[in-house]
Amino acid sequence: MADSLSLPEDYNDFLRELKERIRSAKVRAALSINRELVLIYWQIGQDILNRQQQEGWGAKVIDLLATDLRKAFPEMKGFSSRNLKYMRSFAEAYPDLQLVQEVLALISWYHNIALIEKVKASEERLWYARETIKEGWSRNVLVHQIESGLYRRQGKADTNFSRTLPNPQSELAQQLLKDPYNFDFISLGKEAHERELEKALIERIRDFLLELGVGFAFVGSQYHLEVEGEDFYIDLLFYHLRLRCFVAIDLKVEAFKPEFSGKMSFYVSAVDDLLRHRDDMPTIGIILCKDKKQKIVEYALRDMNKPIGVSTYQLREALPEELQGSLPTVEELEAELEAVDVKIEEEG
């Protein structure tokens, strides 16, 4: 019947727009539900906290309260004794309702639980909350970033960006670089070469991209450039979607040397001339070294007119063969994390 109808010319466009509007409304509804959930949990936590302080409520009263609330609202999850204690801790950690409304209600309750459990300092918790909102991290990714110490590493690379890049490009680029980078998903022997490190990173490109951060798109390894008949190869080449520029990475399994910056300056100039589109921002070079001395890096970059950053990296210590088989794989750890998430949801 529908096939025989004569549809208006703009029907498909109308249908597409309508679907998009409904999808957007569903997202807004989900966000609204989450916001209201976090706010009511904060209010319950405040009430419990006040009564503990004023009337001396103990753990047994919270256990009784959990039982009574679950009887009153059998269709609702979230009133376990454990979750009520999380609500109290949440309210105690964030006494400012406005802050809860503007930041913490924009991430899920399970994100907030992770922050309370794993981060002690208020300023650091808020930084992770805001990054979660900005980058769209799942709870597992948030936990990974916390455990890798991202807060202490972000924006710490030695660079010349403030002099070689325009604002706000220079500030954004600086914040995107870390020091050190944490490659705990690979292990290499002490005598490893650059190509072995590169190969290991490419084999675990998903983990590598997660450590680099949101926005990096992989272009290639040993990326070939021809300049006046001679061949040159960039260890790793990326394009950053937010910075709108190419990012060339040179890997070194030794401490930083001044001549590394000259080689990277050459790569950056070549990429700018051979690959960069007229709408792209200037190419950035990153030198990843096993170690560095700040003054040597400072002198090497001081008069460079190309944007270059120098960071270090950490590898997982290579394990004796007899121990390797007894440790869980990444896949097993991920499965364990998912099981923990399900358990928390069931108890909630």
C-alpha positions, 0 to 999 in steps of 0.5 A, spaced: 500 500 500 505 504 502 509 503 495 503 505 491 503 512 494 505 518 491 510 521 496 512 528 496 518 530 493 521 532 500 518 526 504 525 523 505 528 529 507 523 530 512 523 523 515 531 524 516 530 530 519 524 527 524 528 521 525 534 526 527 530 530 532 527 524 535 534 521 536 536 528 539 530 528 544 532 521 546 539 523 548 536 529 552 531 525 555 537 520 558 541 526 560 535 529 564 534 522 567 541 521 569 541 528 572 535 528 576 538 521 579 545 524 581 541 530 584 536 526 588 542 521 590 546 528 592 540 530 596 539 523 600 546 523 601 546 530 604 540 528 609 544 522 611 550 526 613 546 531 616 543 526 621 549 523 622 552 529 624 546 532 628 543 525 631 549 520 631 546 516 626 550 509 625 551 504 620 545 500 622 540 506 621 543 506 614 542 498 613 535 499 616 533 505 611 536 501 605 531 495 607 525 500 608 526 504 601 527 498 597 520 495 600 517 502 599 520 502 591 521 495 589 521 497 582 527 502 583 534 500 583 539 504 587 537 503 594 542 498 597 546 500 603 552 500 599 549 505 595 546 509 600 553 510 603 556 512 596 550 517 596 553 520 603 560 520 601 558 524 594 555 529 598 560 530 603 565 530 597 561 536 594 557 540 599 556 545 593 550 544 590 551 548 584 557 545 582 554 538 582 548 541 578 553 544 573 558 538 572 557 532 576 550 531 574 553 531 567 556 524 568 553 518 570 552 515 577 557 510 576 562 515 574 562 519 580 562 512 584 569 511 581 571 518 582 570 518 589 573 511 590 579 512 586 581 520 587 582 523 594 583 531 592 577 535 590 581 539 584 583 532 581 576 529 581 573 535 578 578 535 573 577 528 571 569 529 571 570 535 566 575 531 562 570 525 562 564 530 559 569 533 554 572 527 551 566 522 552 569 517 556 566 511 559 567 509 566 572 503 564 576 509 560 575 514 566 578 508 571 584 507 566 586 514 566 585 515 573 590 509 574 595 511 569 596 518 573 593 522 567 592 528 571 599 529 573 602 527 566 597 532 562 601 538 559 607 536 562 611 535 555 617 540 554 615 544 547 616 550 544 609 551 542 608 558 545 613 561 540 611 557 534 604 556 534 598 561 534 593 561 540 589 558 542 592 552 538 599 553 542 595 552 548 591 546 546 597 542 543 600 543 549 595 540 553 594 534 549 602 532 550 603 528 556 610 526 560 611 521 561 607 517 556 605 510 559 606 504 555 604 499 560 601 495 555 607 493 552 614 490 555 621 490 551 627 488 553 633 492 555 636 492 549 630 493 544 631 498 538 626 503 535 623 499 530 621 493 536 618 499 540 614 501 533 612 494 532 609 493 539 605 500 539 602 498 532 600 491 534 597 495 540 594 501 536 588 501 540 591 502 546 596 506 543 591 511 541 587 511 548 594 513 551 595 519 546 588 521 547 582 523 543 582 526 536 588 522 534 587 518 527 593 514 525 596 515 518 601 510 518 608 507 520 615 508 517 611 513 513 615 514 506 617 521 504 621 523 498 625 529 497 629 531 491 630 523 490 632 521 497 627 517 501 626 519 508 621 515 513 617 518 519 616 513 525 609 514 526 604 519 523 598 521 525 592 527 524 589 530 529 582 532 528 581 537 533 588 541 532 587 540 524 594 538 523 599 532 522 603 530 528 609 526 526 612 522 532 620 520 532 621 514 537 628 513 541 630 508 546 635 512 549 636 519 552 634 525 548 640 528 544 640 535 541 641 532 534 634 529 534 630 536 534 634 538 527 631 531 524 624 532 527 624 539 524 626 537 517 620 532 518 615 537 520 618 542 514 617 536 509 610 534 511 608 541 511 610 542 504 608 535 501 602 533 505 599 539 509 592 542 506 592 549 505 586 549 510 591 545 515 594 548 521 602 547 522 604 540 523 607 538 530 613 534 531 613 529 538 620 526 540 618 520 544 625 518 548 627 514 554 629 519 558 631 527 557 634 532 561 630 539 561 636 544 560 638 540 554 631 540 551 630 547 552 637 549 548 635 544 543 628 547 542 630 555 543 631 557 536 627 552 532 622 555 528 618 549 528 613 546 533 616 540 537 615 537 543 619 532 547 616 527 552 619 521 555 615 514 555 614 508 560 614 501 558 612 495 563 618 491 565 619 485 561 617 479 566 621 472 566 617 467 562 615 463 568 611 468 570 608 471 564 603 465 563 600 466 570 598 473 569 591 475 566 591 478 559 588 485 557 582 481 555 581 477 561 582 484 565 577 487 561 572 482 562 573 482 569 572 490 569 565 488 565 563 483 571 564 488 576 560 494 572 554 488 572 555 487 580 555 494 581 548 495 577 545 489 580 547 491 587 544 499 585 
